[in-house]
């Protein structure tokens, strides 16, 4: 009976998601913003009470398909060319952002060091869910989209490891500088290995069949299996799914996956990405409440300023290092990288997973919700006009007969 009730609620969510997609298209409002607003409205109805929103749900259910689907569309040759810039932003940039935010929350908000560092770590990385949804919906193409989306996928590894190290310190464990470096390398290398292993198994099996339904099932196994396997051994699940998607997307078309299978796989993952995005953004809206804002207005305002400053220091100095090289990032692209550093479900998942004895835990969660709300509504609503002003996307026109590219 409980399963039937949950299935009923899921079906209602899917119906609402379709209606919101049509409405936001007509109103030219970002789809993610419309979903969060819808979630806020749904929170007033008892039918939607008790909808779960946990770290485990976000990490194990929503994140793998979203990362895998994004990676399927990344060409390895283009990624390899931009890898130095992406890795600089995803490592040094994340650490700079973390440091600025932690210092500010320690001395401006008066938090203990451990609370300030944990918040800095969980909010430092841009959220791949929000970033990919926004840029896909805006139909951004070329180098800019690759830089923004790939960085959001890679920087999660750095932030997640930093968060884990700080949590370990908060619970009594100690790691020296060499221990932190080792943890980072092992987490990233292990994630890549798990992703490559799962993708290899998929391609080996897919090469023995031309049944597109079997090929779809195998890609699902690769996306979730690589993520779960990596997290099981405390590696980066995001890097695992990212690697699996890259391998399948670049090697699969060479013969392992049949022509009909490639079309079916692409359509299937576009649909699954739409479903995952719809549910995760509505879930955020359902769990937003006035208590998150009323109880933490001052530290939240400080946090928004610090996170914005930290993002600026993560982007502009790192890009300046490539100023005189072939990898130079033009100024307007740097502005997009800065303002397009959206926060979302990933930060909330880490905040909700904080140990109960962390000082200011409830305040950290509330501040995180406020920062994510600012990111979705302020940055999300202004991102498309900014891109249009910079000439990265065409002017709006009547596209009723065109297919919508859902996030």
N, C-alpha and C positions, 0 to 999 in steps of 0.2 A: 504493500500500500504506500509506504514511504517513497519507494522508487517511482511509482506512478505520479505522486504529487510533484516530485522533483522534475519528472519528465514534462508534466503539464506546464510548469514554470519555465522550463527551457524553451518549449515551443512558443510560449507567449513572448519570451525575450526575442526569439528569432523573428516573429511577426512584427514586433515593435522595431527591431533593427532595420527591417526592410522599409517600414514606413518612414523612419527617421532618415534613411539614405535618400529616399525620394524627396522628402521635404527639404533637407539641407541642400540638395542639388538645385532645387527650384529657388531657394532663398540665397544661394551662394554663400552658405555658412560652412565652415570646416566641419566635416563629418564627426570628428572626435569631440568637438565642442558640443554639437547637437546631442551626441550620445550621453555625455556627462550631464548636461542639462536634463535630459530625459530621465537619467538615473536619479537625479535629485527629486524630480516629480514623483517617480515610482516609489521613493522611500516613504512617502506619506500613505501608501496603500498597504494594509496588513498582509495582502497576498505575497508581497515581496519581502516581508520581514524574515530575518534569519538567513538571507542569502549570504553564503560564506565569502570571506575575503581574507585569505591567509597567504603566508609566504609559500607554503607548499602548493596551493592552488595555482598561484601565479607562475612559480618556477616549473612545476611538473606538468601543468596542463596547457597554459597559454604561451609561455615563452618559447618552447622548442619549435612549434610550427611557425611562429612568426619569424624567428631567426633563420630557420631552414628555408622558408619561402623567399626571404630577402636574399639569402646567399645563392639560391638557385639562379638568380638573375645577374649575378656579378661575374664578369669575365675575368679570368685569372690574369691574362696579359695586362689588362688595364689596372687591376689591383696591384700586381707586382711592380708596375711602374710608379704607382703612388704610395707604395708601402712605407718608405722612409717618413713621409709626411704624416701618414696615418698613425704609425707607431709612435712618433714623437708626440703627437696630440694625445694618444691613448695612454701614454706612460708619464712622461714629464709633465704634460698638460694636466692630467688628472691629479698628479701629486701637488702641483702648484695650486690648483683649485681647492684641493683638500686642505692644504696648509693655510691658505687665506681664510677659508671658512672656519676652520677650527680655532685659529688665533682670534678671530673676531668674536666668535661665540664665547670664548673663554674670557676675554677682557671687556667686551661690550655688553654681553648678556649675562655674564657672571656665572657661567656654567663651570662645573668641574672639568678638568682636562679630559677625563675619560669620556664624558658625555659629549664634549665639544669635538673630540677626535672621531667618535663614532658617527656623529651627525655629519661631519665633514666627509667621511668616507662614503656613507650611504647616499649623499646628495651630490658627490663630486662627478660621478659618471652621468653622461647624458643617457636617456632611456631609449633603447632601440625601438620599443613599441611605439612611443609617441613620435619619435623622429621619422621612422619609416612610414608611419601612417600619414604624417603631415606632408612629407615630400612626395610620396606616391600620389596622394590626392591632388597636389598642386601640379603634377605632371612635369616635375623638374627632370631634366635629362643631362647627360654628359658628365664632365669631371666633377662639377659641384655636387651632384647627387651622390656620386661614388664616394667623394671625400666625407660628406656628412653622414651617410648611412654606414659606411665601413667603419668610420671612427666610433660611431655609437655602438657598433657591434663589438669592436675590439676593446674599447675602454672599460667595458664591464668587467673584463678579466682583471685589470689592475685594481679597480675599485673593490671588487668582491674579495680579492686577496687581502687588500689593505683592511677591509672591514673585518675579515676573519682573524687577522693578526691582532687587531685592536680588541676584538671580542675575547680572544684568548688571553690577552693581557688583563682584561677586566675580570676574568674568571680565575686569575692567579698564575697563568702560564707566562713564561718569559722567553722572548726570542731576541737575539742580538741582531746586529746589522746583517751578518752573513746568513743568519737563520731566516730573516725576512726575504733576502734575495733568493735564497734557496727555495723558499715556499712559493715565491712568485714564479720562478722558472719551472718548478715541478708542476704547479697548477696549470700553467699555460701549455707546457709541453705535453702533459698528461691529457689535457683536453683535446689538443690537436691529434694526439695518437688515438684516442678513443673515437674521435670523429672519422679519422682516416680508416680505422679498422672496420667500423660499421659500414662506411661507404663501400669499402672493398668487398665486404660480404654481400652487400646489396647488388653491386655490379656483377659479381661472380654468379649469383643466382639469377639475376635478370637476364644475363646472357644466354640462359638455358630455356627461356620462354619468350613468346611473343604475345602473351595474354596481357592486355593493358590493365586489367583489374588486378592481376598478380603484381604487376610493376608498381601500381599505386600502393598496394599493401606493403611492398618492400620499401618504398620511399618513406612511408609512415613509420615503419620499423626503424629505419635509419635515423630519422629525425628525433624520435622519442628515445630510441635505444641508446644513441650516442650521448644524449643529454643525461639520461638516468645513470648510465654506466660511469660517466665522468663524475657526476655528483656523488655517486656511491663511494668513489675513491678520493673524494675531496679535491677533484680537479675542476677546471672551469667548464661547466655545462654549456654555457653560451659558445665558447670557442669550439667545443665538440660538435654542436649542431651546425655552427658556422662552417667548420671544416667539412663536415658531411655534405652540406649543401653545395659548397664550392666544388667538391670532387664530383658529386652527381651531376651538377649543372654543367661542368666543363668536360668531363670524361664520358658521362652517360650518352650524350648525343653522338659519340664517335662509333657507336655500334652496340654497346651493352644494352641500351634501351631501344625498343623498336620505334619506328616513326609514329605509328598510331599511339604507342605508349607515351611518347614525348608530349603529344598534344593533350592526352588525357591527364598526364601528371601535371602539366602546367595549369590546366583548368581546375583540377582538383585542389592544388595548393593555393590558387587564387581564391577559391571558395572558402577553404579552411582558414586562410588568413583573414578574410572578411568576417567570418564567424568569430574567430578568436578576438579580433580587434573590437567587434561590436560588444561582446560579452564583457571584456575587460574594462572598457571605458564606461559602460553602464554600471558596472560593479563599483567603480570609483565614485560615480555620482551618487549611488545608493548609500554609500558609506560616508559621504561628506555630511557634516552636520555643523550647526551653529556653534556647538561646543568646541570644535576644533579652532574656530576663529576667535570666539569670545574669551577663551581661556589662555590664549597665547598670542595676543595681538602685538605686543612689544617685541618679544623675541622673534616672532615671525617676520615683522618688518625689518628687523636687523638681519635676519637670515636671508631674506630676498635680496637686500643690498649686497650682502657678502657673497652670495652665490653668483649674482650678476658680475660683481667685481672679479671673483675667482675665475669665472668663465672667460672674461676679457684677458686676464693674465695667462690663461691656459692657451688661448688662441693666438693673440698677436705676437708675443715674444717667440713662440714656437715657429710660427710661420715666417718670422723675420730671419730665422736661421737659414732659410732656403731662398732668401731674397735675390741672391746673385747666381742662383743655380737654375738648371732646366726645370726644377720642381717648384719654381716660384708660384706662390698663390696670390692672385691678383687681389687688390684691396677690397672690391665689392664682395668677392667670395669669402674673404675673412670676416666681413660684417655678417654675412649669412651664417657662417660657422659659429660666430659669437651668439647671435640672436636665435639661431636655430638649435641651440643646445638645450633641448626640452627635457624636463624631468617628468616622470610619470610613475607607472605601476612598479617598476623595478625598485625605486627608492622606497615606495610604500611597503613593498614586500620585505625589504631589509629592515625597515623600521619596526614593522609588526613582529619580526623575528628576533628582536632584541631580548636579551635575558631579563627576567623580571626584576633583578636587583640592580640594574643600571640606574644611576641617579638621573632624575628628570625624565624617566622613560616615557611617561604619559605626555609630557610637554614636547619631547622630541617627536613623538608620533603626530601630535597636533600641529607642530611647526612644519613637519614634513607634508602634511595634508595641505596646509596653506601655501607652501612653496609650489607644490604640484598644481594646485588650483591656479596660482598666478601663471605658471608655465602654460597650462592648457588654455586659459581664457585670454590672458594678455598677449603672450608670445604666439599662441596658436592662432588667435584672431588677426594678428598683425603680420604674420609670416607671409601669407600669400600676397597682400598688398606690397610688402617689402620686395618680394621676388619679382613682382610685376613691375615695380618702379625701376628695378635694376635690369629689366629686360630679360630675365631668366625664364619667364613664362609669358605666353601671349595674353593680350587683353581679353576680357570675358566676352562671350557672344552667346547667342541662342543655340544651345547644343542639345535640343530635346531628342533628336534622332540619333545622337551619338551614344555609344556605350560608355557608362561611367566606370572609371578605374577606381574601384573601391580600395581603401587602405587595407 
